[in-house]
């Protein structure tokens, strides 16, 4: 990770597994982006999704290539991968030991994944997502704007922390309608899902939802009823529509309740509820 930071080979869009980075900073960045959208009276689509299984679904060949890109020696990587593929691992819980072991599998493909608890798994995931983010930028997806504080042009594909990701997309073209932006967002989501699938991963349908953030001429957010639209996941060949929320509806992400209109009433209510318990 040190070498990846030094070589600027990691993506600032995902802060998971990086030294000194916390989940609350990801949420703060998302809130600032929402403020930026609101201040510009702009239009954007935000898609929240969660990688299913995360570390446990990483294909070993992908992990090897991503870690080699950061300069990790091949013998060290193969030592870890070989151990995972050949080990005979049982789970011990309060209910006893598991009857079946995790691996080995001499008659078929070796077990994949980097396993929960493996200290190298977060670093490998950061290395992989850095490549995915670069691919998304190469396809032209993301939020492009002028940062009012740093006075620099910025491009963000997502706000991510390990497997929790909020994709963001805008298009300020004069002829682009909301329907056009939603159609572009579907392409973005399908591209992200396809890239993740290539690493061995998948998106959790039950944890996916999205917002269309659009401010009308009256300065108020446009509702779903006034601007309908749908997004779906391929879902392993079984297409399924993901939930769409109003900008006034909050969801808990990385332990914090947030919503695009910037109000924190849901977070306050959640803290009150915890205090009463």
N, C-alpha and C positions, 0 to 999 in steps of 0.2 A: 504493500500500500504506500509505503514511503516513496518507493521508486515511481509508482504511478502518479503520486501527487507531484513529485519533482519534474517528471516528464510531461505533466499536464495531460495525462492519458485517461483521466477519469472525468465523468460528466457532473457538472454542478447541478444538474437537474435531479440527481438522486444522491442524497446525503447519507444513506444507510451504510453502515460498516466503515465509516470514515472517522478518523480521530478528531475529537472535539466537536462533532456534529450531533445535534439532538433533534428529536422529532418535533419539538415545539418550534424550532426554527423553520422547518418545512411548512408548518401551518401558518406561521407568520408571513412567509413569502407568498403563500396563497392568498392570505387576507390583503396583503399589499397589492397583489395583482388585481384582486377584485376592486380595491379602491381606485386603481389606475383605470380599469374599465369603466367604472362609474363616473370618474372625473372627466373622462374623454367622451362620455355618452356613446361609448363604442358597443360593439356586438361581439360576443364570444361564446364558444361551446366548451364546457368543462365536463370531462368524463372521468368519474371515479371508478377504479377497478382494483382488484386484488388478485395476485397470482396464486393459483391453487397449489398448495404443497410446497411452493418456493424451493428451498434447498433440496428437498427430497426428490424433485423431478428434474434436476439439472443433468443433461446428458454429459457423460464424461468427456467425450471428444470436444464438446463445446467448452467445457471448463479448462481442458488442457490448452486449447488454442488461446482462450482469453487470458489465462494466467501467464502463458509464454509471452504474450504481447506486453505484459507489464515487466518482463525480465526475470520471471521466476525460473530457476534452473530446472531442466527437464527431469533429472533424477529425483529431485524433491517432490515434484508433482506426481511422477509415476509411483513413488513409494506410497503416497496417500491413496491414489486411485487403485493400485493393486491390492492394498489392504482392504479397501471397501468392497472390492469385487470378490475377494476370496474369504472374507471373514465369516464366521458362524456366530451370529449375535442373537442373544436372547434378551427379552425385556423383563425386568423384575419390577413388580409393583406391589401395592399393599394386598392385592388379590392373589399374589403368587407369581411364578415365572411363566412366561409364554410357552406353549407347547411346541410351537413352530419357530424356527429360527429365521433371521434375516440373512439369506445367503448360506452357503454358496449355491450356485445353480449350474452344476456340471453338464446338464443336458440341454441347456438353452443359453440365452443371452445373459451375461453377468448382471448383477444388480447395479442400478444406476443411482444417481443422487449423491449429494455430499453429506447428508445426514445431519439432523439437528444436534447441536452440541459440538460439532466439528469447528474448531477455531478458525479454520481456513475458509469455511463456507461463506461467511459474510463478505470476505475479500473477493472470493470468486464471483459472488453475485454482483458486487460492484463493478468488477471487471467486465462481466457479461452485459450489464445494463448500460455501461458506457458505450459499448458497441451498438446496442439497440438504439440508443438516443442519437448516435451519429447517423445511423441508417435513416431514422425518422427525419432528421434535419436535412439529409441528402435528398429526401423526397419532397421537401418543402413544407413539412408540417410544423406547427408550433405557433407561439404567440410572439409576434413581431411588433415592437413599439420602441419609442424613444423614452429612456429613463429620465424622469424629471429631476432627480437628485444628482446622479452621476453625470448627466448630460451625455449619455452614450446610447447607441443603438443596442438593443438586446433581443435575443431570440431564445425562447424557452419552449421545450417540448412538453415538459411535465414537472410536477412537484412530487418527488418520490422519496420514500424512506423504506429501504429494503423492498418488500413486495407490495406495499401500499403506494398506489400511483394515481395522481390526478392529471390526465392529459388535458392540455389546453390548446385551443385553436381560435384564431381570428383571421379575418380577411376584410381589410378596409377599402377594397376596390369600390369605385363609385357605382358600378352596375351589379354588385353582389347583393343578392337578397338573403333573407333569413333562410329560405328554403335551400338556396345554393350553399349556404354555410353548413346547414345540417347534412346535406348530401356529401360535402367535403369531409365533415366530421365522421360520417360513416366509413369513408375510405380510410381516414386516419385510424379509426378504431380497428378496422379489419387488418390494416397493415401492422399495427401493434400486436394484435392477437396472432397474426401469422408469424411475426418475428419471434414472439415468445414461444409459440408452438415449435419453432425450429430448434429451440434450445432444450426442448423436452417439457416445457411448461404449458399451462393453460390458465384461462381466466375464470374466476368463480362467478357464475351468473348471479347467485343470490347476494353477492357483495358489490354488484355493479349498478351504477345509476348515473344520471347526467343532468346537466342544467343548460338551458339556453339563456344567456344573460344578455338582455336587450332593453335599452331604455328608449321609450317612445318620445314623441315631440313634447308631451306634457311633463316630461321629467320623471315619469313613473315607469317601473318595470313592466314589460309586456308579459301577460299571463300565458299559460299553456293553451287556454281556450282561444285566445286571439291569434296565437301563432303555433298551430299544432305541428307535430313532427315525431318521428320514431327513429330509434337506433337499435341495432340487434347484434348479437354475437353469433359467430358461426357455430360455436358450442359443439365441436367434434362432429360436424355434419348434421346437427339438429338445431337449425337457426332458432333463436329465442330473443324476443324483444326485452330490452333492459328497461328498468324503471326510470321514468323522468320525473324530476321534482321541480316544484316552483322555487324561485330564488329566495322565497321566504321560509322554505323548509330546511331545517338543519339536520345534519347527520354527524355522528361521532366518528372522527377520523384521527388516528394516532392519539386517542385519549382526549381529544378536544372537540367540542361541538362548534361547528362553523357553518355558515351559509353565505352565499354570494352578496346579499344585501348589506353585510357587515354588522348586523345586530347580534349582540351576544346574549340575548334573553334566554336562549336554550341552554347555554353554558351556565348561566346564573341559576336557572331552575335545577339543572343537574347537580350543581354544587350544594344547593339547598336540600335536595333530596338525600344526598349522601350524608349531609350534616344531621338530618333528622333521623337517619338510620343509626 
